[in-house]
């Protein structure tokens, strides 16, 4: 299965509106259509796993959208903007990023969070990343 299949599956399940998988080096492994995380955005996200003070003070920007950081630890980073948000989960080699927007159909934050966390657990357990 290609990495694109994992991002497409999250979107098809209607648990996330946009999704991407990036390597720890910032490279893009997979990304849904119209979802482009810039180099500085992914580098800031990756840096926040070891030192979240920057995103706690200034927020987190993903795909040119600024989010307020709600949670930031060495595994998961959650951000919020209005009724939308971002969920990013770090694995051994990559980071899964899912965005739920203020669009139809609305997606509950808990549903979005659970779907990205469960996919990360699956990929880690399967030894993929």
Chimera marker file (.cmm) of the C-alpha trace (Angstrom):
<marker_set name="trace">
<marker id="1" x="0.000" y="0.000" z="0.000" r="1" g="1" b="0" radius="0.5"/>
<marker id="2" x="1.351" y="3.434" z="-0.887" r="1" g="1" b="0" radius="0.5"/>
<marker id="3" x="1.499" y="6.277" z="1.627" r="1" g="1" b="0" radius="0.5"/>
<marker id="4" x="-1.191" y="8.080" z="-0.410" r="1" g="1" b="0" radius="0.5"/>
<marker id="5" x="-3.608" y="5.286" z="0.425" r="1" g="1" b="0" radius="0.5"/>
<marker id="6" x="-3.347" y="6.109" z="4.139" r="1" g="1" b="0" radius="0.5"/>
<marker id="7" x="-4.132" y="9.803" z="3.648" r="1" g="1" b="0" radius="0.5"/>
<marker id="8" x="-6.929" y="8.974" z="1.192" r="1" g="1" b="0" radius="0.5"/>
<marker id="9" x="-8.411" y="6.509" z="3.664" r="1" g="1" b="0" radius="0.5"/>
<marker id="10" x="-8.623" y="9.141" z="6.423" r="1" g="1" b="0" radius="0.5"/>
<marker id="11" x="-10.473" y="11.468" z="4.068" r="1" g="1" b="0" radius="0.5"/>
<marker id="12" x="-12.747" y="8.725" z="2.688" r="1" g="1" b="0" radius="0.5"/>
<marker id="13" x="-13.781" y="7.786" z="6.230" r="1" g="1" b="0" radius="0.5"/>
<marker id="14" x="-14.819" y="11.449" z="6.726" r="1" g="1" b="0" radius="0.5"/>
<marker id="15" x="-12.714" y="11.733" z="9.862" r="1" g="1" b="0" radius="0.5"/>
<marker id="16" x="-10.351" y="14.343" z="8.359" r="1" g="1" b="0" radius="0.5"/>
<marker id="17" x="-10.742" y="16.854" z="5.530" r="1" g="1" b="0" radius="0.5"/>
<marker id="18" x="-7.048" y="17.012" z="4.502" r="1" g="1" b="0" radius="0.5"/>
<marker id="19" x="-4.096" y="14.806" z="5.392" r="1" g="1" b="0" radius="0.5"/>
<marker id="20" x="-0.364" y="14.437" z="4.828" r="1" g="1" b="0" radius="0.5"/>
<marker id="21" x="2.533" y="12.272" z="5.893" r="1" g="1" b="0" radius="0.5"/>
<marker id="22" x="6.015" y="13.815" z="6.090" r="1" g="1" b="0" radius="0.5"/>
<marker id="23" x="9.387" y="12.355" z="6.982" r="1" g="1" b="0" radius="0.5"/>
<marker id="24" x="11.445" y="13.737" z="9.856" r="1" g="1" b="0" radius="0.5"/>
<marker id="25" x="13.656" y="15.351" z="7.217" r="1" g="1" b="0" radius="0.5"/>
<marker id="26" x="10.644" y="17.390" z="6.053" r="1" g="1" b="0" radius="0.5"/>
<marker id="27" x="10.103" y="15.423" z="2.844" r="1" g="1" b="0" radius="0.5"/>
<marker id="28" x="6.521" y="14.830" z="1.735" r="1" g="1" b="0" radius="0.5"/>
<marker id="29" x="5.577" y="11.146" z="1.603" r="1" g="1" b="0" radius="0.5"/>
<marker id="30" x="1.901" y="11.724" z="0.841" r="1" g="1" b="0" radius="0.5"/>
<marker id="31" x="-0.492" y="14.647" z="0.757" r="1" g="1" b="0" radius="0.5"/>
<marker id="32" x="-4.131" y="15.086" z="-0.147" r="1" g="1" b="0" radius="0.5"/>
<marker id="33" x="-5.047" y="17.381" z="-3.039" r="1" g="1" b="0" radius="0.5"/>
<marker id="34" x="-4.634" y="21.063" z="-2.266" r="1" g="1" b="0" radius="0.5"/>
<marker id="35" x="-2.827" y="20.416" z="1.008" r="1" g="1" b="0" radius="0.5"/>
<marker id="36" x="0.699" y="21.806" z="0.773" r="1" g="1" b="0" radius="0.5"/>
<marker id="37" x="2.690" y="22.201" z="3.962" r="1" g="1" b="0" radius="0.5"/>
<marker id="38" x="5.668" y="24.463" z="3.314" r="1" g="1" b="0" radius="0.5"/>
<marker id="39" x="9.221" y="23.648" z="4.371" r="1" g="1" b="0" radius="0.5"/>
<marker id="40" x="9.253" y="26.222" z="7.183" r="1" g="1" b="0" radius="0.5"/>
<marker id="41" x="5.839" y="25.000" z="8.409" r="1" g="1" b="0" radius="0.5"/>
<marker id="42" x="6.916" y="21.353" z="8.627" r="1" g="1" b="0" radius="0.5"/>
<marker id="43" x="10.250" y="22.296" z="10.217" r="1" g="1" b="0" radius="0.5"/>
<marker id="44" x="8.447" y="24.365" z="12.894" r="1" g="1" b="0" radius="0.5"/>
<marker id="45" x="6.093" y="21.451" z="13.555" r="1" g="1" b="0" radius="0.5"/>
<marker id="46" x="8.945" y="18.956" z="13.875" r="1" g="1" b="0" radius="0.5"/>
<marker id="47" x="10.893" y="21.306" z="16.168" r="1" g="1" b="0" radius="0.5"/>
<marker id="48" x="7.838" y="21.667" z="18.421" r="1" g="1" b="0" radius="0.5"/>
<marker id="49" x="8.014" y="17.989" z="19.394" r="1" g="1" b="0" radius="0.5"/>
<marker id="50" x="11.213" y="18.658" z="21.330" r="1" g="1" b="0" radius="0.5"/>
<marker id="51" x="10.499" y="22.293" z="22.310" r="1" g="1" b="0" radius="0.5"/>
<marker id="52" x="6.848" y="23.347" z="22.092" r="1" g="1" b="0" radius="0.5"/>
<marker id="53" x="7.399" y="26.798" z="23.617" r="1" g="1" b="0" radius="0.5"/>
<marker id="54" x="7.348" y="28.503" z="20.207" r="1" g="1" b="0" radius="0.5"/>
<marker id="55" x="3.978" y="27.140" z="19.126" r="1" g="1" b="0" radius="0.5"/>
<marker id="56" x="2.509" y="27.631" z="22.587" r="1" g="1" b="0" radius="0.5"/>
<marker id="57" x="3.447" y="31.326" z="22.420" r="1" g="1" b="0" radius="0.5"/>
<marker id="58" x="2.838" y="32.057" z="18.734" r="1" g="1" b="0" radius="0.5"/>
<marker id="59" x="0.649" y="29.260" z="17.393" r="1" g="1" b="0" radius="0.5"/>
<marker id="60" x="1.260" y="26.739" z="14.644" r="1" g="1" b="0" radius="0.5"/>
<marker id="61" x="0.843" y="27.366" z="10.919" r="1" g="1" b="0" radius="0.5"/>
<marker id="62" x="-0.079" y="24.493" z="8.621" r="1" g="1" b="0" radius="0.5"/>
<marker id="63" x="-1.027" y="24.999" z="4.958" r="1" g="1" b="0" radius="0.5"/>
<marker id="64" x="-0.967" y="28.786" z="5.535" r="1" g="1" b="0" radius="0.5"/>
<marker id="65" x="-3.560" y="28.532" z="8.347" r="1" g="1" b="0" radius="0.5"/>
<marker id="66" x="-2.574" y="29.567" z="11.866" r="1" g="1" b="0" radius="0.5"/>
<marker id="67" x="-3.812" y="27.404" z="14.754" r="1" g="1" b="0" radius="0.5"/>
<marker id="68" x="-3.701" y="27.918" z="18.513" r="1" g="1" b="0" radius="0.5"/>
<marker id="69" x="-1.710" y="25.093" z="20.098" r="1" g="1" b="0" radius="0.5"/>
<marker id="70" x="-3.869" y="23.058" z="22.486" r="1" g="1" b="0" radius="0.5"/>
<marker id="71" x="-1.565" y="20.121" z="23.163" r="1" g="1" b="0" radius="0.5"/>
<marker id="72" x="2.096" y="19.647" z="22.419" r="1" g="1" b="0" radius="0.5"/>
<marker id="73" x="4.209" y="16.763" z="23.657" r="1" g="1" b="0" radius="0.5"/>
<marker id="74" x="6.827" y="14.439" z="22.163" r="1" g="1" b="0" radius="0.5"/>
<marker id="75" x="4.169" y="12.411" z="20.300" r="1" g="1" b="0" radius="0.5"/>
<marker id="76" x="1.130" y="14.580" z="19.535" r="1" g="1" b="0" radius="0.5"/>
<marker id="77" x="0.396" y="18.184" z="18.673" r="1" g="1" b="0" radius="0.5"/>
<marker id="78" x="-3.156" y="19.483" z="18.448" r="1" g="1" b="0" radius="0.5"/>
<marker id="79" x="-4.191" y="22.917" z="17.234" r="1" g="1" b="0" radius="0.5"/>
<marker id="80" x="-7.488" y="24.757" z="16.948" r="1" g="1" b="0" radius="0.5"/>
<marker id="81" x="-8.929" y="27.515" z="14.758" r="1" g="1" b="0" radius="0.5"/>
<marker id="82" x="-12.622" y="28.209" z="15.187" r="1" g="1" b="0" radius="0.5"/>
<marker id="83" x="-14.429" y="24.894" z="14.953" r="1" g="1" b="0" radius="0.5"/>
<marker id="84" x="-11.610" y="23.411" z="12.867" r="1" g="1" b="0" radius="0.5"/>
<marker id="85" x="-8.216" y="22.142" z="13.858" r="1" g="1" b="0" radius="0.5"/>
<marker id="86" x="-5.071" y="20.174" z="13.166" r="1" g="1" b="0" radius="0.5"/>
<marker id="87" x="-3.816" y="16.886" z="14.598" r="1" g="1" b="0" radius="0.5"/>
<marker id="88" x="-0.171" y="15.874" z="14.117" r="1" g="1" b="0" radius="0.5"/>
<marker id="89" x="1.258" y="12.612" z="15.450" r="1" g="1" b="0" radius="0.5"/>
<marker id="90" x="4.950" y="11.762" z="15.306" r="1" g="1" b="0" radius="0.5"/>
<marker id="91" x="6.191" y="8.247" z="14.640" r="1" g="1" b="0" radius="0.5"/>
<marker id="92" x="9.752" y="6.895" z="14.512" r="1" g="1" b="0" radius="0.5"/>
<marker id="93" x="10.379" y="8.125" z="10.962" r="1" g="1" b="0" radius="0.5"/>
<marker id="94" x="7.490" y="10.401" z="10.059" r="1" g="1" b="0" radius="0.5"/>
<marker id="95" x="4.655" y="12.626" z="11.149" r="1" g="1" b="0" radius="0.5"/>
<marker id="96" x="0.985" y="12.199" z="10.244" r="1" g="1" b="0" radius="0.5"/>
<marker id="97" x="-0.953" y="15.443" z="9.883" r="1" g="1" b="0" radius="0.5"/>
<marker id="98" x="-4.713" y="15.740" z="9.617" r="1" g="1" b="0" radius="0.5"/>
<marker id="99" x="-6.823" y="18.879" z="9.308" r="1" g="1" b="0" radius="0.5"/>
<marker id="100" x="-10.536" y="19.226" z="9.924" r="1" g="1" b="0" radius="0.5"/>
<marker id="101" x="-11.981" y="22.494" z="8.639" r="1" g="1" b="0" radius="0.5"/>
<marker id="102" x="-15.075" y="24.561" z="9.223" r="1" g="1" b="0" radius="0.5"/>
<marker id="103" x="-16.821" y="22.975" z="6.223" r="1" g="1" b="0" radius="0.5"/>
<marker id="104" x="-19.520" y="20.444" z="5.476" r="1" g="1" b="0" radius="0.5"/>
<marker id="105" x="-19.568" y="17.846" z="6.695" r="1" g="1" b="0" radius="0.5"/>
<marker id="106" x="-18.456" y="19.064" z="10.110" r="1" g="1" b="0" radius="0.5"/>
<marker id="107" x="-16.046" y="16.756" z="11.894" r="1" g="1" b="0" radius="0.5"/>
<marker id="108" x="-15.869" y="16.629" z="15.680" r="1" g="1" b="0" radius="0.5"/>
<marker id="109" x="-12.392" y="17.270" z="17.137" r="1" g="1" b="0" radius="0.5"/>
<marker id="110" x="-12.468" y="13.967" z="19.026" r="1" g="1" b="0" radius="0.5"/>
<marker id="111" x="-13.234" y="12.011" z="15.850" r="1" g="1" b="0" radius="0.5"/>
<marker id="112" x="-10.396" y="13.703" z="13.961" r="1" g="1" b="0" radius="0.5"/>
<marker id="113" x="-7.941" y="13.204" z="16.816" r="1" g="1" b="0" radius="0.5"/>
<marker id="114" x="-8.818" y="9.553" z="17.281" r="1" g="1" b="0" radius="0.5"/>
<marker id="115" x="-8.496" y="8.744" z="13.574" r="1" g="1" b="0" radius="0.5"/>
<marker id="116" x="-4.984" y="10.194" z="13.250" r="1" g="1" b="0" radius="0.5"/>
<marker id="117" x="-3.806" y="8.693" z="16.573" r="1" g="1" b="0" radius="0.5"/>
<marker id="118" x="-5.184" y="5.246" z="15.646" r="1" g="1" b="0" radius="0.5"/>
<marker id="119" x="-3.510" y="5.340" z="12.223" r="1" g="1" b="0" radius="0.5"/>
<marker id="120" x="-0.202" y="6.305" z="13.857" r="1" g="1" b="0" radius="0.5"/>
<marker id="121" x="-0.549" y="3.413" z="16.327" r="1" g="1" b="0" radius="0.5"/>
<marker id="122" x="-1.271" y="1.031" z="13.443" r="1" g="1" b="0" radius="0.5"/>
<marker id="123" x="1.744" y="2.178" z="11.412" r="1" g="1" b="0" radius="0.5"/>
<marker id="124" x="4.036" y="1.982" z="14.449" r="1" g="1" b="0" radius="0.5"/>
<marker id="125" x="2.711" y="-1.463" z="15.383" r="1" g="1" b="0" radius="0.5"/>
<marker id="126" x="3.163" y="-2.725" z="11.828" r="1" g="1" b="0" radius="0.5"/>
<marker id="127" x="6.764" y="-1.473" z="11.858" r="1" g="1" b="0" radius="0.5"/>
<marker id="128" x="6.209" y="0.906" z="8.918" r="1" g="1" b="0" radius="0.5"/>
<marker id="129" x="7.270" y="4.157" z="10.534" r="1" g="1" b="0" radius="0.5"/>
<link id1="1" id2="2" r="1" g="1" b="0" radius="0.2"/>
<link id1="2" id2="3" r="1" g="1" b="0" radius="0.2"/>
<link id1="3" id2="4" r="1" g="1" b="0" radius="0.2"/>
<link id1="4" id2="5" r="1" g="1" b="0" radius="0.2"/>
<link id1="5" id2="6" r="1" g="1" b="0" radius="0.2"/>
<link id1="6" id2="7" r="1" g="1" b="0" radius="0.2"/>
<link id1="7" id2="8" r="1" g="1" b="0" radius="0.2"/>
<link id1="8" id2="9" r="1" g="1" b="0" radius="0.2"/>
<link id1="9" id2="10" r="1" g="1" b="0" radius="0.2"/>
<link id1="10" id2="11" r="1" g="1" b="0" radius="0.2"/>
<link id1="11" id2="12" r="1" g="1" b="0" radius="0.2"/>
<link id1="12" id2="13" r="1" g="1" b="0" radius="0.2"/>
<link id1="13" id2="14" r="1" g="1" b="0" radius="0.2"/>
<link id1="14" id2="15" r="1" g="1" b="0" radius="0.2"/>
<link id1="15" id2="16" r="1" g="1" b="0" radius="0.2"/>
<link id1="16" id2="17" r="1" g="1" b="0" radius="0.2"/>
<link id1="17" id2="18" r="1" g="1" b="0" radius="0.2"/>
<link id1="18" id2="19" r="1" g="1" b="0" radius="0.2"/>
<link id1="19" id2="20" r="1" g="1" b="0" radius="0.2"/>
<link id1="20" id2="21" r="1" g="1" b="0" radius="0.2"/>
<link id1="21" id2="22" r="1" g="1" b="0" radius="0.2"/>
<link id1="22" id2="23" r="1" g="1" b="0" radius="0.2"/>
<link id1="23" id2="24" r="1" g="1" b="0" radius="0.2"/>
<link id1="24" id2="25" r="1" g="1" b="0" radius="0.2"/>
<link id1="25" id2="26" r="1" g="1" b="0" radius="0.2"/>
<link id1="26" id2="27" r="1" g="1" b="0" radius="0.2"/>
<link id1="27" id2="28" r="1" g="1" b="0" radius="0.2"/>
<link id1="28" id2="29" r="1" g="1" b="0" radius="0.2"/>
<link id1="29" id2="30" r="1" g="1" b="0" radius="0.2"/>
<link id1="30" id2="31" r="1" g="1" b="0" radius="0.2"/>
<link id1="31" id2="32" r="1" g="1" b="0" radius="0.2"/>
<link id1="32" id2="33" r="1" g="1" b="0" radius="0.2"/>
<link id1="33" id2="34" r="1" g="1" b="0" radius="0.2"/>
<link id1="34" id2="35" r="1" g="1" b="0" radius="0.2"/>
<link id1="35" id2="36" r="1" g="1" b="0" radius="0.2"/>
<link id1="36" id2="37" r="1" g="1" b="0" radius="0.2"/>
<link id1="37" id2="38" r="1" g="1" b="0" radius="0.2"/>
<link id1="38" id2="39" r="1" g="1" b="0" radius="0.2"/>
<link id1="39" id2="40" r="1" g="1" b="0" radius="0.2"/>
<link id1="40" id2="41" r="1" g="1" b="0" radius="0.2"/>
<link id1="41" id2="42" r="1" g="1" b="0" radius="0.2"/>
<link id1="42" id2="43" r="1" g="1" b="0" radius="0.2"/>
<link id1="43" id2="44" r="1" g="1" b="0" radius="0.2"/>
<link id1="44" id2="45" r="1" g="1" b="0" radius="0.2"/>
<link id1="45" id2="46" r="1" g="1" b="0" radius="0.2"/>
<link id1="46" id2="47" r="1" g="1" b="0" radius="0.2"/>
<link id1="47" id2="48" r="1" g="1" b="0" radius="0.2"/>
<link id1="48" id2="49" r="1" g="1" b="0" radius="0.2"/>
<link id1="49" id2="50" r="1" g="1" b="0" radius="0.2"/>
<link id1="50" id2="51" r="1" g="1" b="0" radius="0.2"/>
<link id1="51" id2="52" r="1" g="1" b="0" radius="0.2"/>
<link id1="52" id2="53" r="1" g="1" b="0" radius="0.2"/>
<link id1="53" id2="54" r="1" g="1" b="0" radius="0.2"/>
<link id1="54" id2="55" r="1" g="1" b="0" radius="0.2"/>
<link id1="55" id2="56" r="1" g="1" b="0" radius="0.2"/>
<link id1="56" id2="57" r="1" g="1" b="0" radius="0.2"/>
<link id1="57" id2="58" r="1" g="1" b="0" radius="0.2"/>
<link id1="58" id2="59" r="1" g="1" b="0" radius="0.2"/>
<link id1="59" id2="60" r="1" g="1" b="0" radius="0.2"/>
<link id1="60" id2="61" r="1" g="1" b="0" radius="0.2"/>
<link id1="61" id2="62" r="1" g="1" b="0" radius="0.2"/>
<link id1="62" id2="63" r="1" g="1" b="0" radius="0.2"/>
<link id1="63" id2="64" r="1" g="1" b="0" radius="0.2"/>
<link id1="64" id2="65" r="1" g="1" b="0" radius="0.2"/>
<link id1="65" id2="66" r="1" g="1" b="0" radius="0.2"/>
<link id1="66" id2="67" r="1" g="1" b="0" radius="0.2"/>
<link id1="67" id2="68" r="1" g="1" b="0" radius="0.2"/>
<link id1="68" id2="69" r="1" g="1" b="0" radius="0.2"/>
<link id1="69" id2="70" r="1" g="1" b="0" radius="0.2"/>
<link id1="70" id2="71" r="1" g="1" b="0" radius="0.2"/>
<link id1="71" id2="72" r="1" g="1" b="0" radius="0.2"/>
<link id1="72" id2="73" r="1" g="1" b="0" radius="0.2"/>
<link id1="73" id2="74" r="1" g="1" b="0" radius="0.2"/>
<link id1="74" id2="75" r="1" g="1" b="0" radius="0.2"/>
<link id1="75" id2="76" r="1" g="1" b="0" radius="0.2"/>
<link id1="76" id2="77" r="1" g="1" b="0" radius="0.2"/>
<link id1="77" id2="78" r="1" g="1" b="0" radius="0.2"/>
<link id1="78" id2="79" r="1" g="1" b="0" radius="0.2"/>
<link id1="79" id2="80" r="1" g="1" b="0" radius="0.2"/>
<link id1="80" id2="81" r="1" g="1" b="0" radius="0.2"/>
<link id1="81" id2="82" r="1" g="1" b="0" radius="0.2"/>
<link id1="82" id2="83" r="1" g="1" b="0" radius="0.2"/>
<link id1="83" id2="84" r="1" g="1" b="0" radius="0.2"/>
<link id1="84" id2="85" r="1" g="1" b="0" radius="0.2"/>
<link id1="85" id2="86" r="1" g="1" b="0" radius="0.2"/>
<link id1="86" id2="87" r="1" g="1" b="0" radius="0.2"/>
<link id1="87" id2="88" r="1" g="1" b="0" radius="0.2"/>
<link id1="88" id2="89" r="1" g="1" b="0" radius="0.2"/>
<link id1="89" id2="90" r="1" g="1" b="0" radius="0.2"/>
<link id1="90" id2="91" r="1" g="1" b="0" radius="0.2"/>
<link id1="91" id2="92" r="1" g="1" b="0" radius="0.2"/>
<link id1="92" id2="93" r="1" g="1" b="0" radius="0.2"/>
<link id1="93" id2="94" r="1" g="1" b="0" radius="0.2"/>
<link id1="94" id2="95" r="1" g="1" b="0" radius="0.2"/>
<link id1="95" id2="96" r="1" g="1" b="0" radius="0.2"/>
<link id1="96" id2="97" r="1" g="1" b="0" radius="0.2"/>
<link id1="97" id2="98" r="1" g="1" b="0" radius="0.2"/>
<link id1="98" id2="99" r="1" g="1" b="0" radius="0.2"/>
<link id1="99" id2="100" r="1" g="1" b="0" radius="0.2"/>
<link id1="100" id2="101" r="1" g="1" b="0" radius="0.2"/>
<link id1="101" id2="102" r="1" g="1" b="0" radius="0.2"/>
<link id1="102" id2="103" r="1" g="1" b="0" radius="0.2"/>
<link id1="103" id2="104" r="1" g="1" b="0" radius="0.2"/>
<link id1="104" id2="105" r="1" g="1" b="0" radius="0.2"/>
<link id1="105" id2="106" r="1" g="1" b="0" radius="0.2"/>
<link id1="106" id2="107" r="1" g="1" b="0" radius="0.2"/>
<link id1="107" id2="108" r="1" g="1" b="0" radius="0.2"/>
<link id1="108" id2="109" r="1" g="1" b="0" radius="0.2"/>
<link id1="109" id2="110" r="1" g="1" b="0" radius="0.2"/>
<link id1="110" id2="111" r="1" g="1" b="0" radius="0.2"/>
<link id1="111" id2="112" r="1" g="1" b="0" radius="0.2"/>
<link id1="112" id2="113" r="1" g="1" b="0" radius="0.2"/>
<link id1="113" id2="114" r="1" g="1" b="0" radius="0.2"/>
<link id1="114" id2="115" r="1" g="1" b="0" radius="0.2"/>
<link id1="115" id2="116" r="1" g="1" b="0" radius="0.2"/>
<link id1="116" id2="117" r="1" g="1" b="0" radius="0.2"/>
<link id1="117" id2="118" r="1" g="1" b="0" radius="0.2"/>
<link id1="118" id2="119" r="1" g="1" b="0" radius="0.2"/>
<link id1="119" id2="120" r="1" g="1" b="0" radius="0.2"/>
<link id1="120" id2="121" r="1" g="1" b="0" radius="0.2"/>
<link id1="121" id2="122" r="1" g="1" b="0" radius="0.2"/>
<link id1="122" id2="123" r="1" g="1" b="0" radius="0.2"/>
<link id1="123" id2="124" r="1" g="1" b="0" radius="0.2"/>
<link id1="124" id2="125" r="1" g="1" b="0" radius="0.2"/>
<link id1="125" id2="126" r="1" g="1" b="0" radius="0.2"/>
<link id1="126" id2="127" r="1" g="1" b="0" radius="0.2"/>
<link id1="127" id2="128" r="1" g="1" b="0" radius="0.2"/>
<link id1="128" id2="129" r="1" g="1" b="0" radius="0.2"/>
</marker_set>
